[in-house]
């Protein structure tokens, strides 16, 4: 598939100021990025900031929301999973919409929906309505996130420039996450609803900057949008997660069995449809590229394990140990701070070592962090500096090394007119991993608050296992590389 018109791709060479016509000018590096290029990166980064801010703020506010609205742990996880399912279920559609309809148009429209849904979330007094606003908010994010990422990957040339841009992109996420923890701790102490109102102000800022700096481009792919595939994928994921969440509580009732079979049928139909339609939501041949498959598995393992870990720690420290929200937020903040400090050099490390070793190192750090918390987090008289802080620092190191590396590996070698697809695919892996692992974790830790750390251990074992499986899958890249070296010798 080819663009309908000649590409008008913005790149480092076209936006850098001053523009040079000397040989090698097209290979400009970050030192020569012009103000407009930085503005585009800043605007796309704000969308990443917004998503991370929202996730971390809600995580801190969960116990307060549950107390105010009378929601138990299984109901509370739908406040997180409602967002993730709307997000993960429609990310591929969002990515393709950015390719087909234009990144700027999709980005701006979805931002407005995100802001309205966030405002409504702060106004409702019913748990079901709150979950509904979270689903709508996730749907909006499913269009803003791949549009923002594909704006970066089509603006910055593959190689050192894109690696540097994506490492800076990660800083926005880390800053949003760390800020969300602290701000939510402060706001939740006043009223948890303020954590839903604050993102509205951020949306307003992003809208204004995006209107002026995100370029209009005629680079669009031919074809239509595969709405059938989108409906099948979203319905399949909703059915699957509902089954996973409900089965531990009710057993395999007729309803659970029916939704499980529905999930299998819908997801199976999705793959059949994608093989037959002329313009699929997902070009399945993309999975023949092993590096892209590994990147998506790593994304699933990283976010799937960490989101569940954050939920466990938030519930354990607040509900079991009685910590105030701000104290809990400050305790976890070093993870985000580490990401913000180390992410600027991630691009240089990727240039030097490649994405595979970086992802392996990142997942090793995640596994080590989870094991540390398992070994030390349940001490009867815990010391923060010895029992908790090392785990949070290791997780921050994992994000700093891994997030940019996963994004680079998942999008490198992909043509510009399919960058929305590649961006949506890797972010779908992030969100679906988060939804599924959190659903299983919630089933494992139901009623854990009264049991101390022992009640949370099954969930901690799960997140550690997920990270370890991701590490094993990523390590196959080194085996393949060694095999190729042997063959060449």
C-alpha positions as CSV (number, residue, x, y, z in Angstrom):
1,X,0.0,0.0,0.0
2,X,1.3,3.4,-0.9
3,X,0.4,7.0,0.0
4,X,-2.2,8.7,-2.1
5,X,0.0,11.7,-2.7
6,X,3.7,12.4,-2.6
7,X,4.8,12.3,1.0
8,X,5.3,15.7,2.7
9,X,7.1,14.2,5.6
10,X,8.6,16.6,8.1
11,X,12.1,15.6,9.1
12,X,15.1,16.9,10.8
13,X,16.5,18.2,7.6
14,X,13.4,20.1,6.6
15,X,12.6,21.6,10.0
16,X,16.0,22.3,11.4
17,X,17.0,25.9,11.4
18,X,19.2,27.1,9.7
19,X,18.8,24.7,6.8
20,X,22.0,23.7,5.1
21,X,22.5,22.4,1.6
22,X,26.0,21.0,2.3
23,X,26.6,17.3,2.0
24,X,25.4,15.4,5.0
25,X,22.9,18.1,6.1
26,X,20.1,15.5,5.9
27,X,21.9,13.6,8.6
28,X,21.4,16.4,11.2
29,X,21.6,15.5,14.8
30,X,19.9,16.8,17.9
31,X,22.3,19.7,18.2
32,X,20.8,21.2,15.0
33,X,17.1,20.6,15.8
34,X,15.3,23.9,15.2
35,X,12.6,25.4,17.5
36,X,9.7,24.1,15.5
37,X,11.1,20.5,15.7
38,X,11.5,20.8,19.4
39,X,7.9,22.2,19.7
40,X,6.5,19.1,17.8
41,X,8.4,16.8,20.1
42,X,7.2,18.7,23.2
43,X,3.6,18.5,22.1
44,X,3.7,14.8,21.3
45,X,5.5,14.3,24.6
46,X,2.7,16.1,26.5
47,X,0.3,13.5,25.3
48,X,2.6,10.8,26.8
49,X,2.8,13.0,30.0
50,X,-1.0,13.1,30.1
51,X,-1.4,9.3,29.9
52,X,1.2,8.6,32.5
53,X,-0.2,11.3,34.8
54,X,-3.7,9.8,34.6
55,X,-2.6,6.2,35.3
56,X,-0.4,7.1,38.3
57,X,-3.0,9.5,39.8
58,X,-5.8,7.0,39.6
59,X,-3.6,4.3,41.1
60,X,-3.0,6.3,44.2
61,X,-6.6,7.4,44.5
62,X,-8.1,3.9,44.3
63,X,-8.4,3.2,48.0
64,X,-10.1,6.6,48.6
65,X,-12.5,6.0,45.6
66,X,-13.4,2.6,47.0
67,X,-14.1,4.0,50.4
68,X,-16.2,6.9,49.1
69,X,-18.2,4.9,46.5
70,X,-18.4,1.6,48.4
71,X,-16.4,-0.5,45.9
72,X,-14.4,-3.6,46.8
73,X,-11.1,-4.6,45.2
74,X,-12.7,-6.5,42.3
75,X,-14.8,-3.5,41.4
76,X,-11.9,-1.0,41.9
77,X,-9.8,-2.9,39.3
78,X,-12.4,-2.1,36.7
79,X,-11.6,1.6,37.2
80,X,-8.2,0.8,35.9
81,X,-9.1,-2.0,33.5
82,X,-12.0,0.0,32.0
83,X,-9.5,2.6,30.9
84,X,-7.0,0.0,29.7
85,X,-9.6,-2.0,27.8
86,X,-11.0,1.0,25.9
87,X,-7.3,2.0,25.3
88,X,-5.9,-1.4,24.4
89,X,-9.0,-2.7,22.5
90,X,-9.0,0.3,20.1
91,X,-5.3,1.2,19.8
92,X,-4.9,-0.6,16.5
93,X,-7.9,1.2,15.1
94,X,-6.5,4.5,16.5
95,X,-3.2,3.8,14.8
96,X,-4.8,3.0,11.4
97,X,-7.0,6.0,11.7
98,X,-3.9,8.2,12.1
99,X,-2.5,6.6,9.0
100,X,-5.7,7.0,7.0
101,X,-7.3,10.2,8.3
102,X,-4.2,12.2,9.2
103,X,-2.3,12.3,12.5
104,X,-3.1,15.9,13.3
105,X,-6.9,15.5,12.9
106,X,-7.1,12.3,14.9
107,X,-4.8,13.8,17.6
108,X,-6.9,16.9,18.2
109,X,-10.3,15.3,18.1
110,X,-9.4,12.5,20.5
111,X,-7.8,15.1,23.0
112,X,-11.2,16.9,23.2
113,X,-13.0,13.6,24.0
114,X,-10.4,12.7,26.6
115,X,-10.8,16.0,28.4
116,X,-14.6,15.8,28.5
117,X,-14.6,12.2,29.8
118,X,-12.1,13.2,32.5
119,X,-14.3,16.0,33.6
120,X,-17.4,13.8,33.8
121,X,-15.4,11.2,35.8
122,X,-15.0,13.7,38.5
123,X,-18.7,14.6,38.6
124,X,-20.3,11.1,38.9
125,X,-21.3,9.5,42.1
126,X,-21.9,5.9,40.9
127,X,-19.2,3.3,40.4
128,X,-20.7,2.0,37.1
129,X,-20.8,5.5,35.7
130,X,-17.2,6.1,36.8
131,X,-16.1,3.0,35.0
132,X,-18.0,4.1,31.9
133,X,-16.2,7.5,31.8
134,X,-12.9,5.6,32.2
135,X,-13.8,3.4,29.2
136,X,-14.5,6.5,27.1
137,X,-11.3,8.1,28.3
138,X,-9.4,5.0,27.3
139,X,-11.0,5.0,23.9
140,X,-9.9,8.6,23.4
141,X,-6.3,7.7,24.5
142,X,-6.4,4.9,22.0
143,X,-6.4,7.5,19.3
144,X,-4.1,10.2,20.9
145,X,-1.3,7.8,21.8
146,X,-0.5,6.1,18.4
147,X,-1.0,9.5,16.7
148,X,1.5,11.1,19.0
149,X,4.1,8.3,18.6
150,X,3.7,8.2,14.8
151,X,4.1,12.0,14.7
152,X,7.5,11.4,16.2
153,X,8.5,8.4,14.2
154,X,7.6,10.2,10.9
155,X,9.2,13.5,11.9
156,X,12.5,12.1,13.1
157,X,14.7,10.0,10.8
158,X,15.3,6.4,11.8
159,X,18.6,6.1,13.6
160,X,20.3,8.4,16.1
161,X,17.7,11.2,15.7
162,X,14.7,9.0,16.3
163,X,16.4,7.2,19.1
164,X,17.2,10.5,20.8
165,X,13.6,11.8,20.2
166,X,12.1,8.6,21.7
167,X,14.3,8.8,24.7
168,X,13.1,12.4,25.3
169,X,9.5,11.1,24.7
170,X,10.1,8.7,27.6
171,X,11.1,11.6,29.9
172,X,7.6,13.0,29.5
173,X,6.1,9.7,30.5
174,X,8.4,9.4,33.5
175,X,7.7,13.0,34.6
176,X,4.0,12.5,34.2
177,X,4.1,9.3,36.3
178,X,6.2,10.8,39.1
179,X,4.2,14.0,39.1
180,X,1.0,12.0,39.1
181,X,2.0,10.1,42.2
182,X,2.9,13.2,44.2
183,X,0.1,15.4,42.9
184,X,-2.5,12.6,43.5
185,X,-1.2,12.1,47.0
186,X,-1.8,15.8,47.7
187,X,-5.2,16.0,45.9
188,X,-6.6,12.7,47.2
189,X,-6.0,14.0,50.7
190,X,-8.5,16.8,49.8
191,X,-10.9,15.0,47.4
192,X,-10.1,12.2,45.0
193,X,-12.3,13.9,42.4
194,X,-9.6,16.5,41.9
195,X,-7.4,13.8,40.3
196,X,-10.0,13.6,37.5
197,X,-10.2,17.4,37.1
198,X,-6.5,18.1,36.8
199,X,-6.0,16.2,33.5
200,X,-8.6,18.6,31.9
201,X,-6.1,21.5,32.4
202,X,-3.3,19.4,30.8
203,X,-5.6,18.6,27.8
204,X,-6.2,22.3,27.3
205,X,-2.5,23.0,27.1
206,X,-1.9,20.2,24.7
207,X,-4.7,21.3,22.5
208,X,-3.4,24.8,22.2
209,X,0.2,23.7,21.4
210,X,-0.9,21.0,19.0
211,X,-3.1,23.4,17.1
212,X,-0.2,25.6,16.3
213,X,2.8,23.2,15.9
214,X,1.6,19.8,14.7
215,X,1.9,20.0,10.9
216,X,-0.9,19.3,8.4
217,X,0.4,16.7,6.1
218,X,-1.1,14.9,3.0
219,X,0.7,11.7,3.8
220,X,-2.2,9.3,4.1
221,X,-2.5,5.6,3.2
222,X,-5.0,4.4,0.7
223,X,-7.9,2.2,1.9
224,X,-10.7,2.1,4.4
225,X,-10.8,1.4,8.1
226,X,-11.5,-2.2,9.2
227,X,-14.3,-1.5,11.6
228,X,-15.3,-5.2,11.6
229,X,-11.8,-6.1,12.9
230,X,-11.9,-3.4,15.5
231,X,-15.3,-4.6,16.8
232,X,-14.2,-8.2,16.9
233,X,-10.9,-7.4,18.7
234,X,-12.5,-5.1,21.3
235,X,-15.4,-7.5,22.0
236,X,-13.0,-10.4,22.3
237,X,-10.7,-8.6,24.7
238,X,-13.6,-7.4,26.9
239,X,-15.0,-10.9,27.0
240,X,-11.6,-12.4,27.8
241,X,-10.8,-10.0,30.7
242,X,-14.3,-10.3,32.1
243,X,-13.9,-14.1,32.2
244,X,-10.4,-13.8,33.8
245,X,-11.7,-11.4,36.5
246,X,-14.9,-13.2,37.3
247,X,-13.8,-16.9,37.3
248,X,-11.7,-16.7,40.5
249,X,-14.7,-15.2,42.4
250,X,-17.6,-17.2,41.1
251,X,-16.0,-20.3,39.6
252,X,-16.8,-21.6,36.1
253,X,-20.5,-20.7,36.1
254,X,-22.6,-20.8,32.9
255,X,-22.0,-17.0,32.4
256,X,-18.2,-17.4,32.8
257,X,-18.0,-20.3,30.4
258,X,-20.2,-18.4,27.9
259,X,-18.0,-15.3,28.0
260,X,-14.9,-17.4,27.7
261,X,-16.2,-19.1,24.6
262,X,-17.4,-15.8,23.2
263,X,-13.8,-14.4,23.7
264,X,-12.3,-17.4,21.8
265,X,-14.8,-17.1,19.0
266,X,-14.5,-13.3,18.6
267,X,-10.7,-13.3,18.7
268,X,-10.6,-16.3,16.3
269,X,-12.9,-14.5,13.9
270,X,-10.7,-11.4,14.2
271,X,-7.7,-13.3,12.7
272,X,-9.9,-14.9,10.0
273,X,-11.2,-11.4,9.0
274,X,-7.7,-9.9,9.0
275,X,-6.5,-12.6,6.5
276,X,-9.4,-11.8,4.1
277,X,-10.1,-8.1,4.1
278,X,-8.3,-5.9,1.6
279,X,-7.3,-3.3,4.1
280,X,-6.9,-5.1,7.5
281,X,-6.7,-3.5,10.8
282,X,-3.5,-5.5,11.3
283,X,-1.4,-6.7,8.5
284,X,-0.6,-10.1,10.0
285,X,2.6,-10.5,8.0
286,X,4.1,-7.9,10.3
287,X,4.4,-10.7,12.8
288,X,6.9,-12.4,10.6
289,X,9.5,-9.8,11.7
290,X,10.9,-11.4,14.9
291,X,12.3,-8.2,16.4
292,X,8.8,-6.7,16.3
293,X,7.3,-9.7,18.0
294,X,9.9,-9.6,20.7
295,X,9.4,-5.9,21.2
296,X,5.6,-6.4,21.7
297,X,6.2,-9.3,24.1
298,X,8.6,-7.2,26.1
299,X,6.0,-4.3,26.1
300,X,3.4,-6.7,27.4
301,X,5.7,-8.1,30.2
302,X,6.9,-4.6,31.3
303,X,3.5,-2.9,31.6
304,X,1.6,-6.0,32.6
305,X,3.8,-6.7,35.5
306,X,4.4,-3.1,36.6
307,X,0.7,-2.0,36.6
308,X,-0.2,-4.9,38.8
309,X,2.7,-4.3,41.1
310,X,1.7,-0.6,41.5
311,X,-1.8,-1.7,42.4
312,X,-0.6,-4.2,44.9
313,X,1.8,-1.7,46.6
314,X,-0.9,1.0,46.6
315,X,-3.4,-1.3,48.3
316,X,-0.8,-2.9,50.7
317,X,0.7,0.4,51.9
318,X,-2.6,2.2,52.3
319,X,-5.1,-0.4,53.3
320,X,-2.9,-2.8,55.2
321,X,-0.2,-0.6,56.7
322,X,-2.4,2.5,56.9
323,X,-0.1,4.9,55.0
324,X,-1.6,8.2,53.9
325,X,-1.9,8.7,50.1
326,X,0.9,11.3,49.9
327,X,3.3,9.1,51.9
328,X,2.7,6.2,49.5
329,X,3.1,8.5,46.5
330,X,6.4,9.9,47.7
331,X,7.6,6.3,48.5
332,X,7.1,5.3,44.8
333,X,8.2,8.6,43.3
334,X,11.9,7.6,43.0
335,X,11.0,5.1,40.2
336,X,9.8,8.0,38.1
337,X,12.7,10.2,39.0
338,X,15.2,7.6,37.9
339,X,13.5,7.3,34.6
340,X,13.5,11.1,34.1
341,X,17.2,11.2,35.0
342,X,18.4,8.3,32.9
343,X,16.1,8.5,29.9
344,X,18.1,11.3,28.2
345,X,21.0,9.0,27.7
346,X,18.9,6.0,26.6
347,X,19.2,7.1,22.9
348,X,23.0,7.0,23.1
349,X,22.9,3.6,24.8
350,X,20.6,2.3,22.0
351,X,23.0,3.6,19.4
352,X,26.0,1.9,21.1
353,X,24.5,-1.4,22.2
354,X,21.4,-2.0,20.2
355,X,17.8,-2.5,21.4
356,X,18.0,-6.2,22.3
357,X,20.7,-5.9,25.0
358,X,18.9,-2.8,26.4
359,X,15.6,-4.6,26.7
360,X,17.2,-7.7,28.3
361,X,18.9,-5.4,30.9
362,X,15.6,-3.7,31.5
363,X,13.7,-6.8,32.2
364,X,16.5,-8.2,34.3
365,X,16.1,-5.0,36.5
366,X,12.3,-5.6,36.7
367,X,12.7,-9.1,37.9
368,X,15.3,-8.1,40.4
369,X,13.0,-5.3,41.7
370,X,10.1,-7.6,42.2
371,X,12.3,-10.3,43.9
372,X,13.6,-7.6,46.3
373,X,10.1,-6.6,47.3
374,X,9.1,-10.2,47.7
375,X,12.1,-10.8,50.0
376,X,12.0,-7.6,52.0
377,X,8.7,-5.8,51.5
378,X,6.8,-7.9,54.1
379,X,9.1,-7.3,57.1
380,X,7.3,-6.7,60.3
381,X,9.2,-3.5,61.0
382,X,10.1,-2.3,57.5
383,X,12.8,0.3,56.8
384,X,12.0,2.3,53.7
385,X,15.6,2.8,52.6
386,X,16.4,-0.9,52.8
387,X,13.1,-2.7,52.3
388,X,11.3,-0.6,49.7
389,X,13.5,1.9,48.0
390,X,15.9,-0.6,46.2
391,X,12.9,-2.3,44.6
392,X,11.5,1.1,43.3
393,X,14.9,2.2,42.0
394,X,15.4,-1.1,40.1
395,X,12.0,-0.7,38.5
396,X,12.8,2.9,37.5
397,X,16.1,1.7,36.0
398,X,14.1,-1.0,34.1
399,X,11.8,1.6,32.6
400,X,14.6,4.0,31.7
401,X,16.5,1.3,29.8
402,X,13.5,-0.5,28.4
403,X,10.7,1.8,27.3
404,X,12.6,3.7,24.6
405,X,14.3,0.5,23.5
406,X,11.0,-1.2,23.0
407,X,9.5,1.7,21.1
408,X,12.5,1.9,18.8
409,X,12.6,-1.9,18.2
410,X,8.8,-2.0,17.5
411,X,8.9,0.8,14.9
412,X,12.2,0.5,13.1
413,X,12.2,-0.7,9.5
414,X,8.5,0.2,9.1
415,X,7.5,2.4,6.3
416,X,6.1,5.8,7.2
417,X,2.6,5.0,6.0
418,X,2.4,2.1,8.5
419,X,4.0,3.8,11.5
420,X,0.5,4.3,13.0
421,X,0.0,0.5,12.7
422,X,3.3,-0.3,14.4
423,X,2.8,2.4,17.1
424,X,-0.7,1.1,17.8
425,X,0.5,-2.5,17.9
426,X,3.2,-1.9,20.5
427,X,0.9,0.3,22.7
428,X,-1.8,-2.4,22.4
429,X,0.6,-4.9,23.8
430,X,1.4,-2.5,26.7
431,X,-2.3,-2.0,27.5
432,X,-3.6,-5.5,26.9
433,X,-0.7,-6.8,29.0
434,X,-1.7,-4.4,31.8
435,X,-5.4,-5.4,31.6
436,X,-4.9,-9.2,31.5
437,X,-2.2,-9.4,34.2
438,X,-4.1,-7.0,36.5
439,X,-7.3,-9.0,36.1
440,X,-5.5,-12.2,37.2
441,X,-3.7,-10.4,39.9
442,X,-6.9,-9.0,41.3
443,X,-8.4,-12.4,41.4
444,X,-5.4,-13.7,43.3
445,X,-5.3,-10.9,46.0
446,X,-9.0,-10.5,46.7
447,X,-9.5,-9.7,50.4
448,X,-5.7,-9.5,51.0
449,X,-5.8,-6.4,53.1
450,X,-6.7,-8.4,56.2
451,X,-4.0,-11.0,55.6
452,X,-1.0,-8.7,55.6
453,X,1.7,-9.3,53.0
454,X,0.9,-13.0,52.7
455,X,-2.4,-12.1,51.0
456,X,-0.5,-10.2,48.3
457,X,2.2,-12.7,47.7
458,X,0.4,-14.7,45.0
459,X,0.0,-11.4,43.0
460,X,3.7,-10.6,43.5
461,X,4.7,-14.1,42.3
462,X,2.6,-13.5,39.2
463,X,4.2,-10.2,38.3
464,X,7.6,-11.6,38.8
465,X,6.8,-14.6,36.6
466,X,5.4,-12.3,33.8
467,X,8.6,-10.2,33.8
468,X,10.8,-13.4,33.8
469,X,8.9,-14.8,30.8
470,X,9.4,-11.5,29.0
471,X,13.1,-11.6,29.8
472,X,13.3,-15.2,28.4
473,X,11.5,-14.2,25.2
474,X,13.8,-11.2,24.7
475,X,16.9,-13.2,25.4
476,X,16.2,-15.3,22.3
477,X,17.5,-12.3,20.3
478,X,21.0,-13.0,21.6
479,X,20.7,-16.7,20.8
480,X,19.7,-15.8,17.2
481,X,22.6,-13.4,17.0
482,X,25.1,-15.9,18.2
483,X,23.8,-18.5,15.8
484,X,24.3,-16.0,12.9
485,X,27.8,-15.3,14.0
486,X,28.6,-19.1,14.2
487,X,27.2,-19.5,10.7
488,X,29.3,-16.7,9.3
489,X,32.4,-18.1,10.9
